[in-house]
Amino acid sequence: MTPESELCNYCTMLDYDKLPKNVRDFAKLLILDAIGVGIRADSLESSAVVKKGSSEVFSGRPECVVWGTGELQSISYAAFVNATFVHSPELDDTHRQAVIHPGAPIIPTALAVAEYKNSSGKEVIEAIVAGYEVACRLGIAMNNHKVHIDYGFHGTPLCGVFGAAVAAGMLHQFDAKELENLLGIALSTASGSLQYKHNGAWSKRIHPGLAAKDAILATSLAKHGFLGAAESLTGKHGFLEMYGVNADPDKLNTNLGKNFEIVNTAIKPYACCRYIHPMVELTLTIVGEHDIDPEAIKQIDAFTFESAYNLSKPGNRKTHPKNVVDAQFSPQYGIAVAVIDRDVLIDQYSQERMNDPELQTLMQKIKIHEKDGMSNIFPKEWPASVTIKTDSGTYQKSTKFPIGELENPLRKSQVIEKFDSLTSPRLTSKHQRKLTKIILDLENILIEDFSKIMQEI
């Protein structure tokens, strides 16, 4: 049996009623989180362009809801737009060791296909758990954190298209052989570049959308008998060989059924690149505990791992971000806005907020340093240390696992609070409670019930 066969066979054997309770419960929290982020993202400048462009090319029966709009569109349109929305505000979930955002491509794909098929909530949860297993295990096996640095590929769409395809295939009741063939089709669509960093481009935002759209196309082709590549993940010209850095195919199936990767996924509390979160969290803790006045700060030194340190360069661009994407990927900006606003959410990432002279002044006092010991332990840990020097004293904090990780989780109440905060501009309190209830009770509904509520927005 090939590694691909073993993985696909495992996915088809997943049964909601046999999944551990913590897996089932956390899957529903991730769905709630993704939908909350997606609803809020409809208001972003790039989202209007995404919808307008999509309406010109994605035709088909209007049967799947676009989050935050109440509109029904084609399955491809809905999957592409919703997945793009989930990723755009930089608030989507993150798998620490795979270094990907699995929810953005997988959850919108699963829900769009489920609307198309009128699947049960249990089937949706099974499909999403399977999708996370595949995408996250691929990220781990390919050493994605090294791929980012050495090659400049973006692991979220690279791995995400496989996870999204498996989720879609599961909802189409594919058997193991059909799933394996589906992976062979998805292989030809895997793509994503980090070049967006050089000018703060919107292109990263559509990466999960493209993966979701390609996953749905690949599934449709497979359903009708299209032949995909064999050994798509481990072959001579397969995914790991072509995209990985010192890839380890054995990691695809290590502890299958014992270690569910979905529960190793973090929910993000801050609207910036996950690499920056440890530094932001420590900054918020220090300024909160000591009630630090920004004007009293002499210098802030943040020590972190290589991938996070690389985001601080080029220094002039990161201390003078030209656009929102620049700011989302600037440690200096994240730390500065944490000090002044004591919050790092969507409202902190606007052109108007970025132009604040007080922020500009404080960013000049922030120094980001790479620490070898931290780089060596990443991505097993995501460590950071922050020191703030003020007129009255010096304060320091360190962490190994930023909030949201399995070792330092957000409580269920905090995830619901995040959902409410994100959706309050669009939803009434009554509607928020109705939507939260149906998602957290997903195993007892048909997806058409979810779709009806989403159309009321």
Rosetta blueprint (number, residue, H / E / L):
1 M L
2 T L
3 P H
4 E H
5 S H
6 E H
7 L H
8 C H
9 N H
10 Y H
11 C H
12 T H
13 M H
14 L L
15 D L
16 Y H
17 D H
18 K H
19 L L
20 P L
21 K H
22 N H
23 V H
24 R H
25 D H
26 F H
27 A H
28 K H
29 L H
30 L H
31 I H
32 L H
33 D H
34 A H
35 I H
36 G H
37 V H
38 G H
39 I H
40 R H
41 A H
42 D L
43 S L
44 L L
45 E H
46 S H
47 S H
48 A H
49 V H
50 V H
51 K H
52 K H
53 G H
54 S H
55 S H
56 E H
57 V H
58 F L
59 S L
60 G L
61 R L
62 P L
63 E L
64 C E
65 V E
66 V L
67 W L
68 G L
69 T L
70 G L
71 E L
72 L E
73 Q E
74 S L
75 I H
76 S H
77 Y H
78 A H
79 A H
80 F H
81 V H
82 N H
83 A H
84 T H
85 F H
86 V H
87 H H
88 S L
89 P L
90 E L
91 L L
92 D L
93 D L
94 T E
95 H E
96 R L
97 Q L
98 A L
99 V L
100 I E
101 H L
102 P L
103 G H
104 A H
105 P H
106 I H
107 I H
108 P H
109 T H
110 A H
111 L H
112 A H
113 V H
114 A H
115 E H
116 Y H
117 K H
118 N L
119 S L
120 S E
121 G H
122 K H
123 E H
124 V H
125 I H
126 E H
127 A H
128 I H
129 V H
130 A H
131 G H
132 Y H
133 E H
134 V H
135 A H
136 C H
137 R H
138 L H
139 G H
140 I H
141 A H
142 M L
143 N L
144 N H
145 H H
146 K H
147 V H
148 H H
149 I H
150 D H
151 Y L
152 G L
153 F E
154 H L
155 G H
156 T H
157 P H
158 L H
159 C H
160 G H
161 V H
162 F H
163 G H
164 A H
165 A H
166 V H
167 A H
168 A H
169 G H
170 M H
171 L H
172 H L
173 Q L
174 F L
175 D L
176 A H
177 K H
178 E H
179 L H
180 E H
181 N H
182 L H
183 L H
184 G H
185 I H
186 A H
187 L H
188 S H
189 T H
190 A L
191 S L
192 G L
193 S E
194 L L
195 Q H
196 Y H
197 K H
198 H H
199 N L
200 G L
201 A L
202 W H
203 S H
204 K H
205 R H
206 I H
207 H H
208 P H
209 G H
210 L H
211 A H
212 A H
213 K H
214 D H
215 A H
216 I H
217 L H
218 A H
219 T H
220 S H
221 L H
222 A H
223 K H
224 H L
225 G L
226 F L
227 L L
228 G L
229 A L
230 A L
231 E L
232 S L
233 L L
234 T L
235 G L
236 K L
237 H L
238 G L
239 F H
240 L H
241 E H
242 M H
243 Y H
244 G L
245 V L
246 N L
247 A L
248 D L
249 P H
250 D H
251 K H
252 L H
253 N L
254 T L
255 N L
256 L L
257 G L
258 K L
259 N L
260 F L
261 E H
262 I H
263 V H
264 N H
265 T E
266 A E
267 I L
268 K L
269 P L
270 Y L
271 A L
272 C L
273 C L
274 R H
275 Y H
276 I H
277 H H
278 P H
279 M H
280 V H
281 E H
282 L H
283 T H
284 L H
285 T H
286 I H
287 V H
288 G H
289 E H
290 H H
291 D L
292 I L
293 D L
294 P H
295 E H
296 A H
297 I E
298 K E
299 Q E
300 I E
301 D E
302 A E
303 F E
304 T E
305 F L
306 E H
307 S H
308 A H
309 Y H
310 N H
311 L L
312 S L
313 K L
314 P L
315 G H
316 N H
317 R H
318 K H
319 T H
320 H L
321 P L
322 K L
323 N L
324 V H
325 V H
326 D H
327 A H
328 Q H
329 F L
330 S L
331 P H
332 Q H
333 Y H
334 G H
335 I H
336 A H
337 V H
338 A H
339 V H
340 I H
341 D H
342 R L
343 D L
344 V L
345 L L
346 I H
347 D H
348 Q H
349 Y L
350 S L
351 Q H
352 E H
353 R H
354 M H
355 N L
356 D L
357 P H
358 E H
359 L H
360 Q H
361 T H
362 L H
363 M H
364 Q L
365 K L
366 I E
367 K E
368 I E
369 H E
370 E E
371 K L
372 D H
373 G H
374 M H
375 S H
376 N H
377 I H
378 F L
379 P L
380 K L
381 E L
382 W L
383 P L
384 A E
385 S E
386 V E
387 T E
388 I E
389 K E
390 T E
391 D L
392 S L
393 G L
394 T E
395 Y E
396 Q E
397 K E
398 S E
399 T E
400 K L
401 F L
402 P L
403 I L
404 G L
405 E E
406 L L
407 E L
408 N E
409 P L
410 L L
411 R L
412 K H
413 S H
414 Q H
415 V H
416 I H
417 E H
418 K H
419 F H
420 D H
421 S H
422 L H
423 T H
424 S L
425 P L
426 R L
427 L L
428 T L
429 S H
430 K H
431 H H
432 Q H
433 R H
434 K H
435 L H
436 T H
437 K H
438 I H
439 I H
440 L H
441 D L
442 L H
443 E H
444 N H
445 I L
446 L E
447 I H
448 E H
449 D H
450 F H
451 S H
452 K H
453 I H
454 M H
455 Q H
456 E L
457 I L
